[in-house]
Amino acid sequence: MLLGYAVILGLVIWNLFIRQGRTGWSIGKQVLGIRLISEQTGQPIGAGMAFVRTLAHFLDSLACYLGWLWPLWDPKCQTFADKLLRTVVIQQKKA
């Protein structure tokens, strides 16, 4: 059972931080045709910033989860965490 938990943790770390940080795509984002990039450079944000972005999503939950709904009316469709870290999620199919 411990080995199973270690494998799951490894896959989560690989998907959310390493893969998404290096390419802009997590498995889910790739399926949906969306990509995470830096607003300033237009490039993927890196594994470290992907980790920080995941932690910053705590802010999205603070005010009654308002930050998670914010993209519905925001011109750039950003959550509070995205605004703080200057990231955007764009429509882009993987070639």
C-alpha positions, -999 to 999 in steps of 0.1 A, spaced: 0 0 0 29 23 8 43 17 -26 10 26 -42 9 59 -24 45 67 -34 36 60 -71 5 82 -69 25 110 -53 52 107 -79 27 109 -107 11 140 -92 44 157 -88 54 148 -123 21 159 -139 14 191 -120 49 205 -115 75 190 -138 54 183 -169 32 214 -166 62 236 -156 83 225 -186 57 223 -213 27 242 -200 5 211 -203 -7 188 -176 -25 157 -188 -58 174 -182 -48 206 -199 -36 187 -229 -69 168 -232 -88 201 -230 -64 219 -254 -53 246 -229 -18 256 -218 -3 274 -189 22 301 -198 39 332 -184 20 364 -193 53 382 -197 73 358 -218 47 335 -234 68 305 -223 61 277 -197 67 289 -162 90 261 -149 86 234 -123 93 258 -93 68 284 -103 42 256 -111 46 245 -75 43 281 -62 12 285 -84 -4 254 -68 3 268 -34 -10 302 -44 -44 287 -53 -50 287 -16 -58 324 -21 -85 314 -46 -103 295 -18 -100 321 10 -129 344 1 -157 318 -3 -139 303 -34 -145 335 -53 -110 333 -68 -120 301 -86 -150 319 -101 -131 350 -110 -121 338 -145 -157 338 -155 -158 376 -158 -121 385 -159 -109 397 -194 -78 374 -192 -97 346 -175 -72 346 -146 -77 333 -110 -62 353 -81 -32 330 -82 -27 336 -119 -28 374 -114 -3 372 -85 21 351 -105 14 367 -139 4 335 -156 -24 328 -181 -41 297 -194 -46 299 -232 -64 278 -258 -37 259 -277 -38 224 -292 -6 204 -289 9 199 -324 
